Amino acid sequence: MTATARNRMRLLVPAALAALAVSATTAAASAPSAAPTAHSATAQNHRTAAKKPKAMLDAWLRLWNGDYTQAPRIISPDFTVHAALLDGGDGSSIRGADGLVAWISQTRAAFPDLRFSVQIDPLVDGDHASVRWTATGTYAGGFPGADARPGTVVGFTGTDTLRMENGKFVEYWLNSDTLQLLTQLHAL
């Protein structure tokens, strides 16, 4: 496998998964809160704090759906990815907004209509959010080692966990069903 092929594989799967996570997290952030309806200062603080993650997650979803202008606003320069990539890497080479945008762009090149949906509403705890997602898209070709024909519709699942700090995403853990995707692409 060439270095270009490995690089494309390394970028493709994690990007798809991140987009899926965003979609799920956004849906959960939009869900009605279970917080008490009392007008206490504590309840007000919780509502105010909840708006920021929701706005960040909405922007995260737009970013994964191709609106790259969102990246500088929501991605920290210290942003890191933790994922088992197809080329054997651990995601540590994907850094900051520019690195994430490059990764997303490569993913979307192989699946231009990739769309993510929430399978289970996200869990939010302090500065962390975790979501189970499903992704679907049409394969456009170019995935290293894939024998699937362009036009093949694929679907796969995963779980994303994001950490927020100072109004930006700083860490991203990705766990996706790469076997499911590679099987559909006839890359095994």
C-alpha positions as a Markdown table, in Angstrom:
| # | Residue | x | y | z |
|---|---|---|---|---|
| 1 | Met | 0.0 | 0.0 | 0.0 |
| 2 | Thr | 1.4 | 3.4 | -0.9 |
| 3 | Ala | 1.9 | 6.2 | 1.6 |
| 4 | Thr | -0.9 | 8.2 | -0.1 |
| 5 | Ala | -3.3 | 5.3 | 0.2 |
| 6 | Arg | -2.4 | 4.9 | 3.9 |
| 7 | Asn | -2.8 | 8.6 | 4.5 |
| 8 | Arg | -6.3 | 8.6 | 2.8 |
| 9 | Met | -7.4 | 5.6 | 4.9 |
| 10 | Arg | -6.1 | 7.1 | 8.1 |
| 11 | Leu | -8.2 | 10.2 | 7.5 |
| 12 | Leu | -11.3 | 8.7 | 6.0 |
| 13 | Val | -12.8 | 6.7 | 8.8 |
| 14 | Pro | -12.2 | 9.0 | 11.8 |
| 15 | Ala | -13.7 | 11.9 | 9.9 |
| 16 | Ala | -16.8 | 10.1 | 9.1 |
| 17 | Leu | -17.1 | 9.0 | 12.7 |
| 18 | Ala | -16.6 | 12.5 | 14.1 |
| 19 | Ala | -19.4 | 13.8 | 11.9 |
| 20 | Leu | -21.7 | 11.1 | 13.2 |
| 21 | Ala | -20.9 | 12.0 | 16.8 |
| 22 | Val | -21.7 | 15.7 | 16.1 |
| 23 | Ser | -25.1 | 14.8 | 14.8 |
| 24 | Ala | -25.9 | 12.7 | 17.8 |
| 25 | Thr | -24.6 | 15.2 | 20.3 |
| 26 | Thr | -26.5 | 18.0 | 18.6 |
| 27 | Ala | -29.8 | 16.0 | 18.9 |
| 28 | Ala | -29.2 | 15.3 | 22.6 |
| 29 | Ala | -28.3 | 18.9 | 23.3 |
| 30 | Ser | -31.6 | 19.9 | 21.7 |
| 31 | Ala | -33.6 | 17.5 | 23.8 |
| 32 | Pro | -35.7 | 19.0 | 26.7 |
| 33 | Ser | -33.8 | 19.2 | 29.9 |
| 34 | Ala | -34.7 | 17.2 | 32.9 |
| 35 | Ala | -33.6 | 20.1 | 35.1 |
| 36 | Pro | -36.2 | 21.5 | 37.6 |
| 37 | Thr | -38.3 | 24.4 | 36.4 |
| 38 | Ala | -37.6 | 26.5 | 39.4 |
| 39 | His | -36.2 | 29.9 | 38.7 |
| 40 | Ser | -33.3 | 29.6 | 41.1 |
| 41 | Ala | -29.9 | 31.0 | 40.3 |
| 42 | Thr | -28.6 | 27.4 | 40.0 |
| 43 | Ala | -31.2 | 26.4 | 37.4 |
| 44 | Gln | -30.4 | 29.6 | 35.5 |
| 45 | Asn | -26.7 | 28.9 | 35.5 |
| 46 | His | -27.3 | 25.4 | 34.2 |
| 47 | Arg | -29.5 | 26.7 | 31.4 |
| 48 | Thr | -26.9 | 29.2 | 30.4 |
| 49 | Ala | -24.1 | 26.7 | 30.5 |
| 50 | Ala | -26.1 | 24.2 | 28.4 |
| 51 | Lys | -26.5 | 26.7 | 25.6 |
| 52 | Lys | -22.8 | 26.9 | 24.9 |
| 53 | Pro | -22.3 | 23.1 | 24.4 |
| 54 | Lys | -25.4 | 23.0 | 22.2 |
| 55 | Ala | -24.1 | 25.8 | 20.0 |
| 56 | Met | -20.7 | 24.1 | 19.8 |
| 57 | Leu | -22.3 | 20.8 | 18.9 |
| 58 | Asp | -24.5 | 22.4 | 16.2 |
| 59 | Ala | -21.3 | 24.0 | 14.7 |
| 60 | Trp | -19.5 | 20.6 | 15.0 |
| 61 | Leu | -22.3 | 19.0 | 12.9 |
| 62 | Arg | -22.1 | 21.8 | 10.3 |
| 63 | Leu | -18.3 | 21.3 | 10.2 |
| 64 | Trp | -18.6 | 17.6 | 9.5 |
| 65 | Asn | -21.3 | 18.2 | 6.9 |
| 66 | Gly | -18.8 | 20.4 | 5.0 |
| 67 | Asp | -19.0 | 23.9 | 6.5 |
| 68 | Tyr | -15.3 | 24.2 | 7.2 |
| 69 | Thr | -15.7 | 27.9 | 8.3 |
| 70 | Gln | -16.9 | 26.5 | 11.7 |
| 71 | Ala | -13.5 | 25.0 | 12.6 |
| 72 | Pro | -11.6 | 28.1 | 13.8 |
| 73 | Arg | -14.5 | 29.0 | 16.0 |
| 74 | Ile | -15.0 | 25.7 | 17.8 |
| 75 | Ile | -11.7 | 23.8 | 17.5 |
| 76 | Ser | -8.8 | 24.6 | 19.8 |
| 77 | Pro | -5.3 | 25.0 | 18.4 |
| 78 | Asp | -4.5 | 22.2 | 20.9 |
| 79 | Phe | -7.2 | 19.9 | 19.5 |
| 80 | Thr | -6.1 | 16.2 | 19.4 |
| 81 | Val | -7.7 | 13.1 | 18.1 |
| 82 | His | -7.5 | 9.7 | 19.8 |
| 83 | Ala | -8.5 | 6.9 | 17.4 |
| 84 | Ala | -7.3 | 3.6 | 15.9 |
| 85 | Leu | -6.8 | 4.7 | 12.3 |
| 86 | Leu | -6.8 | 2.3 | 9.3 |
| 87 | Asp | -3.1 | 2.9 | 8.6 |
| 88 | Gly | -2.2 | 1.8 | 12.2 |
| 89 | Gly | -1.8 | 5.3 | 13.5 |
| 90 | Asp | -3.4 | 6.6 | 16.7 |
| 91 | Gly | -4.8 | 9.9 | 15.4 |
| 92 | Ser | -2.1 | 12.0 | 17.2 |
| 93 | Ser | -1.0 | 13.5 | 13.8 |
| 94 | Ile | -4.4 | 15.2 | 13.4 |
| 95 | Arg | -3.9 | 18.5 | 15.3 |
| 96 | Gly | -5.9 | 21.8 | 15.5 |
| 97 | Ala | -8.5 | 23.1 | 13.2 |
| 98 | Asp | -6.5 | 22.8 | 10.0 |
| 99 | Gly | -5.6 | 19.1 | 10.7 |
| 100 | Leu | -9.3 | 18.3 | 11.4 |
| 101 | Val | -10.5 | 20.1 | 8.3 |
| 102 | Ala | -8.0 | 18.2 | 6.2 |
| 103 | Trp | -9.2 | 14.9 | 7.7 |
| 104 | Ile | -12.8 | 15.7 | 7.2 |
| 105 | Ser | -12.1 | 16.8 | 3.6 |
| 106 | Gln | -10.4 | 13.5 | 2.8 |
| 107 | Thr | -13.3 | 11.6 | 4.3 |
| 108 | Arg | -15.9 | 13.6 | 2.3 |
| 109 | Ala | -13.9 | 13.1 | -0.9 |
| 110 | Ala | -14.7 | 9.3 | -0.8 |
| 111 | Phe | -18.3 | 9.9 | 0.5 |
| 112 | Pro | -19.4 | 13.4 | -0.6 |
| 113 | Asp | -23.0 | 12.9 | 0.6 |
| 114 | Leu | -22.1 | 11.4 | 4.0 |
| 115 | Arg | -24.8 | 12.1 | 6.6 |
| 116 | Phe | -24.8 | 11.3 | 10.3 |
| 117 | Ser | -27.7 | 10.6 | 12.6 |
| 118 | Val | -28.0 | 9.9 | 16.3 |
| 119 | Gln | -28.7 | 6.3 | 17.4 |
| 120 | Ile | -28.8 | 7.2 | 21.1 |
| 121 | Asp | -29.0 | 10.7 | 22.5 |
| 122 | Pro | -25.6 | 11.9 | 23.8 |
| 123 | Leu | -24.6 | 11.9 | 27.3 |
| 124 | Val | -23.2 | 15.1 | 28.6 |
| 125 | Asp | -21.2 | 15.3 | 31.9 |
| 126 | Gly | -19.4 | 18.5 | 32.6 |
| 127 | Asp | -16.9 | 19.2 | 29.8 |
| 128 | His | -17.4 | 15.8 | 28.1 |
| 129 | Ala | -20.1 | 14.6 | 25.7 |
| 130 | Ser | -20.4 | 11.1 | 24.3 |
| 131 | Val | -22.8 | 10.0 | 21.5 |
| 132 | Arg | -23.7 | 6.8 | 19.6 |
| 133 | Trp | -24.2 | 7.5 | 15.9 |
| 134 | Thr | -25.0 | 6.0 | 12.4 |
| 135 | Ala | -23.5 | 7.2 | 9.2 |
| 136 | Thr | -24.7 | 6.7 | 5.6 |
| 137 | Gly | -23.3 | 7.8 | 2.4 |
| 138 | Thr | -22.6 | 7.0 | -1.2 |
| 139 | Tyr | -19.1 | 5.7 | -2.1 |
| 140 | Ala | -17.5 | 7.9 | -4.8 |
| 141 | Gly | -14.4 | 5.8 | -5.2 |
| 142 | Gly | -10.8 | 6.3 | -4.2 |
| 143 | Phe | -10.7 | 4.4 | -1.0 |
| 144 | Pro | -7.4 | 2.4 | -0.9 |
| 145 | Gly | -7.9 | -1.3 | -1.3 |
| 146 | Ala | -11.7 | -1.0 | -1.9 |
| 147 | Asp | -13.3 | -3.1 | -4.7 |
| 148 | Ala | -16.8 | -1.6 | -4.2 |
| 149 | Arg | -18.2 | 0.2 | -7.2 |
| 150 | Pro | -18.7 | 3.9 | -7.0 |
| 151 | Gly | -22.4 | 4.5 | -6.2 |
| 152 | Thr | -22.4 | 1.8 | -3.5 |
| 153 | Val | -24.4 | 3.0 | -0.5 |
| 154 | Val | -22.6 | 2.4 | 2.9 |
| 155 | Gly | -23.7 | 2.7 | 6.5 |
| 156 | Phe | -21.7 | 2.2 | 9.7 |
| 157 | Thr | -21.8 | 3.1 | 13.3 |
| 158 | Gly | -19.7 | 4.4 | 16.1 |
| 159 | Thr | -19.3 | 6.3 | 19.3 |
| 160 | Asp | -17.7 | 9.7 | 19.7 |
| 161 | Thr | -16.5 | 11.4 | 22.9 |
| 162 | Leu | -15.6 | 15.1 | 22.9 |
| 163 | Arg | -14.0 | 17.2 | 25.6 |
| 164 | Met | -14.6 | 21.0 | 25.7 |
| 165 | Glu | -12.4 | 23.6 | 27.3 |
| 166 | Asn | -12.8 | 27.4 | 27.2 |
| 167 | Gly | -15.6 | 27.2 | 24.6 |
| 168 | Lys | -13.7 | 25.0 | 22.1 |
| 169 | Phe | -13.3 | 21.3 | 21.5 |
| 170 | Val | -9.8 | 20.1 | 22.7 |
| 171 | Glu | -10.0 | 16.3 | 22.5 |
| 172 | Tyr | -11.9 | 13.8 | 20.5 |
| 173 | Trp | -12.0 | 10.0 | 21.0 |
| 174 | Leu | -13.4 | 8.0 | 18.2 |
| 175 | Asn | -14.6 | 4.4 | 18.3 |
| 176 | Ser | -16.2 | 3.3 | 15.0 |
| 177 | Asp | -17.1 | 0.0 | 13.3 |
| 178 | Thr | -14.4 | 0.0 | 10.7 |
| 179 | Leu | -15.0 | -3.7 | 10.0 |
| 180 | Gln | -18.6 | -2.8 | 8.9 |
| 181 | Leu | -17.4 | -0.1 | 6.6 |
| 182 | Leu | -14.5 | -2.1 | 5.1 |
| 183 | Thr | -16.8 | -5.0 | 4.5 |
| 184 | Gln | -19.2 | -2.9 | 2.5 |
| 185 | Leu | -16.4 | -1.4 | 0.5 |
| 186 | His | -15.0 | -4.9 | -0.3 |
| 187 | Ala | -11.7 | -3.9 | 1.2 |
| 188 | Leu | -11.0 | -7.0 | 3.2 |
